[in-house]
Amino acid sequence: MDTTVVNTGAEEKTWGGGNKPLNASYGKMMMWFFIVSDALTFSGFLAAYGFSRFKFIDYWPIADEVFTHVPFVHGNYPMIYVAFMTFILIMSSVTMVLAVDAGHHMNKAKVTLYMFLTIIGGLIFVGSQAWEWATFIKGDFGAVETRGGNILQFVDAEGKRVALSDFVVAGEHERVEHESKNGLWFVDEGTLPTYTMQEVITGFESHPDLAIRTQTINEQGHKTVLSREESIKQLKANGIGIVEGANLRHNEYGTPLFADFFFFITGFHGFHVFSGVVINIIIFFNVILGTYERRGSYEMVEKVGLYWHFVDLVWVFVFTFFYLV
């Protein structure tokens, strides 16, 4: 029987049929496949956001007027805390690079240290995003929604936003709970607003220095401020409800579509970061236990590092689309 082996030359080619295409292991190749597919998913979400914003460009909320909060600090600090979150996430990517490099040199102590710092950075980011969500949902000014679904905000003589609590006095509100005997047991009750429309109108009329700002952006790139007479007319004729904060149906900062995209895309990214933190913690304990020392390779650190860098890169695009552009 002829056992001669024919050398086709395929063994010397990168894609010649070997089990390590591009000299990458199966695990790393699968991680790259996941990253590519996930990148397409995020691209679709951001493209939808871009098209929607372009369609409603004259009504889209201005990020500098929405994300102005800093924990434990009162005042108006546009984008400061979001920039801090971004810096923390980018620095966690740097510590991940250092952890991977230490793994290449089989330096267990440094891998442990840098993995720990990466986990801390991820936890700070996730916690900050949760705080940002809570602040966005709660709101701090309040606004009036019109019949057409537009938002009317209140400003002083200098054009600065004024909270409803600064000029509206809340009265006694009595609410009758939906009861089954009234055939309304299936109706979902919403949260009772702090103020009624009549209380807002009364408070607005008693403060002559106030005006109404619409969600329409003028040629100068600022929200349109109505005259005093037009403000009162709009409030009485079109105001139908009070909006405090933002959710999937109402948004005191402008069109609800902005809030929908914000919650979905940042939430989807936040889930990725949280998942990365969990995976990093598992890898971290394996490093401490010496699992990869016994294997003679820290490739698992490198694979989770690829995922972490991808999450950081996606945030750069999310940050650009939502906060900068």
C-alpha positions in Angstrom: 0.0 0.0 0.0 1.4 3.4 -1.0 1.6 5.7 2.0 3.3 8.6 0.2 2.1 11.9 1.6 1.5 14.6 -1.0 2.5 18.1 0.1 0.1 20.5 -1.4 1.7 23.6 0.2 -1.5 24.4 2.1 0.1 23.8 5.4 2.3 26.9 4.9 -0.6 29.2 4.1 -2.6 31.2 6.7 -5.9 29.8 5.5 -4.6 26.5 4.3 -6.9 24.4 6.4 -5.0 24.4 9.7 -6.7 24.6 13.0 -5.4 28.1 13.8 -6.4 30.6 11.1 -4.4 33.9 11.3 -2.4 32.1 14.0 -5.3 32.5 16.5 -6.8 29.9 18.7 -10.4 28.7 18.4 -11.4 30.7 21.5 -10.0 34.0 20.1 -11.5 33.5 16.7 -15.0 32.9 18.3 -14.5 36.1 20.4 -13.7 38.0 17.2 -16.9 36.6 15.5 -19.0 37.7 18.5 -17.4 41.2 18.5 -18.1 41.6 14.8 -21.7 40.6 15.1 -22.2 42.7 18.2 -20.7 45.7 16.4 -23.2 45.3 13.6 -26.0 45.3 16.3 -24.7 48.6 17.9 -24.2 50.1 14.4 -27.9 49.4 13.6 -29.0 51.0 16.9 -26.9 54.1 16.4 -27.9 54.4 12.7 -31.6 54.4 13.8 -30.8 57.1 16.4 -29.0 59.2 13.8 -31.9 59.0 11.3 -34.5 59.8 14.0 -32.5 62.8 15.2 -32.1 64.1 11.7 -35.8 63.8 11.1 -36.6 65.7 14.2 -33.5 67.9 14.3 -35.6 71.1 15.1 -37.0 69.5 18.3 -34.2 67.3 19.6 -33.1 68.1 23.2 -29.7 69.8 23.6 -27.3 67.5 25.5 -25.6 70.4 27.3 -29.0 71.3 28.9 -29.9 67.7 29.8 -26.8 66.1 31.3 -25.7 68.8 33.7 -25.6 67.0 37.0 -22.7 65.9 39.2 -23.3 63.7 42.3 -23.3 65.5 45.6 -22.8 68.9 43.9 -25.5 71.4 43.1 -25.2 73.5 40.1 -25.1 73.4 36.3 -22.0 71.5 35.0 -22.8 70.4 31.4 -21.1 67.1 30.4 -18.7 67.1 33.3 -19.8 63.9 34.9 -20.3 62.1 31.6 -16.7 63.1 30.6 -15.6 61.6 34.0 -17.4 58.3 33.2 -15.8 58.2 29.8 -12.3 58.8 31.3 -12.8 56.0 33.8 -13.9 53.5 31.2 -11.0 54.4 28.9 -8.5 54.1 31.8 -10.0 50.6 32.6 -9.1 49.7 29.0 -5.5 50.8 29.7 -5.3 48.6 32.8 -6.7 45.7 30.8 -3.9 46.2 28.2 -1.4 46.1 31.1 -3.0 42.9 32.4 -2.7 41.2 29.0 0.9 42.3 28.7 1.7 41.0 32.2 0.0 37.7 31.2 2.3 37.4 28.2 5.2 37.6 30.6 3.6 35.1 33.0 3.6 37.7 35.8 0.8 36.6 38.1 1.1 39.5 40.5 0.8 42.2 37.9 -2.1 40.4 36.1 -3.9 40.3 39.5 -3.3 44.0 40.2 -4.4 45.3 36.7 -7.4 43.0 36.5 -8.5 44.3 39.9 -8.1 47.9 38.7 -10.1 47.1 35.5 -12.9 45.6 37.6 -13.0 48.7 39.9 -13.2 51.0 36.8 -16.0 48.9 35.4 -18.0 49.1 38.6 -17.5 52.8 38.8 -18.8 53.2 35.3 -21.9 51.0 35.8 -22.7 52.7 39.1 -22.3 56.1 37.4 -24.6 55.1 34.6 -27.2 53.9 37.1 -27.1 57.2 38.9 -27.4 59.0 35.6 -30.5 57.0 34.7 -32.0 57.8 38.1 -31.3 61.5 37.6 -32.7 61.5 34.1 -35.9 59.7 35.2 -36.5 61.9 38.2 -35.8 65.2 36.5 -35.3 68.5 38.3 -37.3 71.2 36.5 -40.6 69.8 35.3 -42.5 71.0 32.2 -45.9 71.2 30.6 -47.0 68.9 27.8 -49.2 70.2 25.0 -52.0 68.6 23.0 -49.6 68.0 20.2 -47.1 66.2 22.5 -44.7 69.2 22.6 -42.9 70.3 25.7 -43.2 73.8 27.3 -40.3 74.7 29.7 -40.1 77.7 32.0 -37.3 80.2 32.0 -36.5 83.4 33.8 -35.6 86.8 32.3 -32.0 85.6 31.6 -33.2 82.5 29.7 -32.2 80.1 32.5 -34.6 77.2 33.2 -36.8 77.5 36.3 -38.2 74.6 38.2 -41.9 74.2 38.8 -41.2 74.2 42.5 -39.8 77.7 42.3 -43.1 79.3 41.4 -45.9 76.8 41.8 -47.7 76.2 45.1 -49.2 72.7 45.4 -52.6 72.4 46.9 -54.5 69.6 48.5 -54.9 66.7 46.0 -57.5 64.0 46.6 -57.3 61.0 44.4 -59.9 58.2 44.2 -58.3 54.8 43.8 -59.6 52.6 41.0 -61.8 49.9 42.4 -63.2 46.7 41.0 -66.8 47.7 41.8 -66.4 50.6 39.4 -65.1 48.3 36.6 -61.7 49.9 36.7 -59.7 47.2 38.5 -57.7 46.5 35.3 -56.7 50.2 34.8 -53.0 51.0 35.5 -52.8 54.1 37.6 -50.0 56.5 36.8 -48.1 58.5 39.3 -50.0 61.6 40.4 -48.2 64.8 39.3 -47.0 67.1 42.1 -49.0 70.0 40.6 -52.1 70.5 38.6 -52.4 72.5 35.4 -54.4 75.2 37.1 -51.8 75.6 39.9 -49.1 75.9 37.2 -51.1 78.6 35.3 -51.8 80.5 38.6 -48.1 80.4 39.6 -46.9 81.5 36.2 -49.3 84.4 36.0 -48.1 85.6 39.5 -44.5 85.7 38.3 -44.2 88.3 35.5 -40.5 87.7 35.0 -41.1 84.2 33.7 -41.6 83.1 30.1 -42.1 79.8 28.2 -39.5 78.1 26.1 -40.6 75.7 23.5 -38.7 72.6 22.3 -38.1 74.1 18.8 -34.5 75.1 18.1 -34.1 78.5 16.3 -31.5 79.5 13.8 -29.0 80.4 16.5 -29.1 76.8 17.9 -31.1 77.7 21.0 -34.6 76.8 22.1 -37.3 79.4 21.1 -38.5 81.6 23.9 -42.0 83.0 23.6 -43.1 86.5 24.7 -45.0 86.9 27.9 -48.4 87.2 26.2 -47.7 84.3 23.9 -46.5 82.2 26.9 -49.7 82.7 28.8 -51.8 82.0 25.7 -49.9 78.7 24.9 -50.1 77.6 28.5 -53.9 78.1 28.8 -54.8 76.9 25.3 -52.6 73.9 24.8 -51.3 72.7 28.1 -52.8 69.4 29.1 -50.5 67.8 31.7 -47.4 68.1 33.9 -44.2 66.2 33.0 -41.6 65.6 35.7 -38.5 63.7 34.5 -38.4 61.3 31.6 -39.7 57.8 30.8 -40.7 55.9 27.7 -43.8 58.0 27.2 -43.0 61.5 28.4 -39.8 63.5 28.6 -39.5 67.0 30.2 -36.4 67.7 28.1 -38.1 67.3 24.7 -39.4 64.6 22.4 -40.0 61.2 24.1 -38.1 59.6 21.2 -34.8 60.9 22.7 -35.6 59.2 26.0 -36.5 56.0 24.2 -33.2 55.8 22.4 -31.3 56.9 25.5 -32.7 54.2 27.7 -32.4 51.5 25.1 -28.9 52.2 23.7 -27.2 53.2 27.0 -29.0 50.4 28.8 -27.8 47.9 26.2 -24.3 49.1 26.5 -24.5 49.2 30.3 -25.6 45.5 30.2 -22.4 44.8 28.2 -20.2 46.6 30.7 -21.9 44.8 33.6 -21.5 41.4 31.9 -17.8 42.3 31.3 -17.4 43.1 35.0 -18.8 39.7 35.9 -16.6 37.9 33.5 -13.6 39.9 34.7 -14.3 38.9 38.3 -14.4 35.2 37.3 -11.1 35.5 35.4 -9.7 37.5 38.4 -10.3 34.7 40.8 -9.0 32.2 38.4 -5.8 34.2 38.2 -5.6 34.3 42.0 -6.1 30.5 42.2 -3.3 30.0 39.7 -5.4 28.4 37.0 -3.6 30.0 34.2 -0.2 29.5 35.7 -0.9 25.7 35.6 -2.1 26.0 32.0 1.0 27.9 31.1 -1.0 30.6 29.3 -3.0 33.7 30.2 -5.0 33.5 26.9 -8.3 33.8 28.8 -7.2 37.2 30.0 -6.5 38.2 26.5 -9.9 37.0 25.2 -11.8 38.9 27.9 -9.6 41.8 27.1 -10.8 41.8 23.5 -14.4 42.0 24.8 -13.5 44.8 27.2 -11.8 46.9 24.5 -14.8 46.5 22.3 -17.2 47.7 25.0 -14.9 50.8 25.5 -14.8 51.5 21.8 -18.6 51.2 21.5 -19.0 53.8 24.4 -16.8 56.2 22.4 -19.4 56.1 19.6 -22.4 56.3 22.0 -20.7 59.2 23.8 -20.2 61.0 20.5 -23.7 60.4 19.2 -25.6 61.2 22.4 -23.5 63.8 24.2 -21.2 65.6 21.7 -22.9 65.8 18.3 
